Amino acid sequence: MTTPFAAPKGIPEYTPPDSAAFAHVRDTLVGAAGRAGYGLLELPVFEDTGLYARGVGESTDVVSKEMYTFADRGERSVTLRPEGTAGVVRSVIEHGLDRAGLPVKLYYAGPFFRYERPQAGRYRQLQQVGIEAIGVDDPALDAEVIAVADEGFRALGLRGYRLELTSLGDEESRPAYRTLLTDFLSRLDLDEATRERARVNPLRVLDDKRPEVRALTADAPLLLHHLSAAAKDHHDAVKAHLDDLGVAYVENPRMVRGLDYYTKTTFEFVHDGLGAQSGIGGGGRYDGLMATLGGQPLSGVGFGIGVDRTLLACRAEGVSPWSEARVEVFGVPLGDAAKSRLVVLAGALRRAGVRVDVSYGGRGLKGAMKSADRSGARYALVLGDRDLEAGTVGVKDLVSGEQRPVALDAVVDELVSLLGG
């Protein structure tokens, strides 16, 4: 017997009925972006490797350890996309989207790829919804981006998360702070790997989760306390707009994002019901990325939300605002003539916007009704030879069990009405 294949390790698959939950979470997050005027950008699944090396940062774990990189048949180095922002900025530059009015407001959704040790909430193929607003440096826009994510979570019914917020400074404050932090770290008894990390990007040492390193850096200077006047004004304005929007937050001055392009506003949504992988989404401002990738020196701000982790958060809270029903109506034919008529009725119902399935394969009444129950349908259409002669079809409420005859030429309108269409 041939051994069956299995999905690659670390990649979640969503099959019915669980896939209904995944689709609802993704579509709800996308819906929040659409209501704020963000348009769809369908990104390539792989890009030139140099895009991420230059845009994300060669010293980051994402680029140095986690990317799926390979040579294609033309010996070009390409990488499965590990994140969305660099690809969005590349697309904006390539297609001149920044020359048709600013800000450029885009959203994307789909799979991203990182070679990580698989565990709950950390996958090698992760699903994200993200938005980017490019071309305007306005604290109100930063607040809008954050509020869109917050609205998406709330629309799902989530309440047990918190928004952590900080500022990573600007071109004026960052160099002086780096010198200050580097001097502080140089006096600590760090292991060689951590000392090298401090040399390449000292901010990353503050993000080290090991208790011994956190104890050593407990008194480290924090960038939030060493902002330039302009960066502080920007940060204060973002907080004021969030207050006006009713979006609650806590300041986390030790926050360090895993991508090098972030400046000024930086944020993360955290859900403690997920254990170690508590981040369900985050983002921030990236004022230098556009120029780094060869475009105009325009600012940008955005987020990426993990659909997989958001779904886990819903389950942790016992929130399930989705229906696992595949269809609303299920046709149960008793005989070939009835099946032919139900196939036509199913087509008419679908054109009216109703989700319909039919029992195929000549199954008996008992087996067909079991299929109707499994489908999650609210109503079954039961049709036999006697019904055809009478010009009626039995409409059965699968919740109450009540069944009544309805004229065949009126049943489409009847079901549309019953289903609230």
C-alpha positions, 0 to 999 in steps of 0.5 A: 500500500502506498504511504499517504503524504502529510502536510509539511511540519509546522503548517496549520490546515483549516478544514471544514467545519473549522475553516469557517472560523478561520474565514470569519476571523480573516474576513472580519479583520479585512472588513475593518480595513475596507471600512477605513478606505484601504484598497486590496493589494494582492502581493507576490508570494515570493520576492527578490531576496535583496528586498528583505535583506535591505528592507527588513534588515540583515541583522534581524532574526527574520532575515538571518535565521528564518527566511525560506530562500532558494535559487530559482531555475534562472539562478536568481535568489528568491525568498518566500515572503516573511512579512508584508510591508517591504513588498507593499512598499516595493509595489507602491514604488514600482507602480507609482501609486505614490504619484496619485494622491497621498496617503496610499492606503492598502491592505493585504491578506494571505500566507507568510513563511518563516522557518521557526520551531513549530509550537502553538501560535508559531507556524512556518506558514502563518496567515496575516491581514495587514494594512499600510498607509504611505506618504503622510506623516500625521499622528492622526493617521498612526492612531487610525491604523491602530484603531482599525486593528482594534475595531477588527478585534472588537468586531470579533467579540474579543475583549481580553487583549491589550494594546502596548505602545511606545516610540522608537524615536526619529533621526535626531533622537536615535543616534544619541540614544544608541550611543547611550545604550551602547555605553551602558551595555558595554559595562555589563557581563554579557555572553559573547552572542549577546555582546555581538547582538549589542554591537549590531543592534543594541536595542535588541538586547532590551527585548531578550526574554532570558531572566538573567539578561532582563535582570542585567538590563533592568536599569538600562536607559529607555528610548522613550525617555530620550526622545527629541522634542519632535518625536515626543510631540508626535508620540503625545499627539498619537496618544491624544488621538487614541484617547479621543477614539476611545482606544485604550493602551499601556505604554511599554518603553521596553518594546522592540519590534523584530524588524529594523525599519520601525521609527517613532510610533510602535505598537503591539496587541497582546493576549495573555490567553495564548501563553508564550506566543501572546502577540496577536498583531503589531506594527508601527511607523517606518519613515525611512523604508521608502527611500531605502528601497529606492523610492521617494523619501515618504513616511509610512505606517501599518500593521500585521495581524496574525489570523491564526493567533487571533483565532486562538485568542477567540477560542481562549475567550470562548468567543465564536461569532461565526457559523459552521454551517456550510449551507442554509438549505439542503435538498433531499430528493426521493427519486431521479425526477425529484433530483432533477427538479431539486437541482434546478431549484438549487440553482434558482436559490443560489442566484437569489443569494441562498447557500444550497446543497443537494443530496447526490448519489441516490441516497435514501431518506434517512441517509440524506437527512443525516447529510442535511443535519451535518451541513448545518442547513436551517431548512431541508427541501424534501421532494418525492414523486407525490410532491411533484404530482401535487406541485409542492415541496416539503420545507422542513425546519431542521431546528423545530422539526416542523415540515409543511408543503410549499408550492414549487413555483413559490418556494424560492421566494418563501425561503428567501423570506424565511432566511431574512433575504 
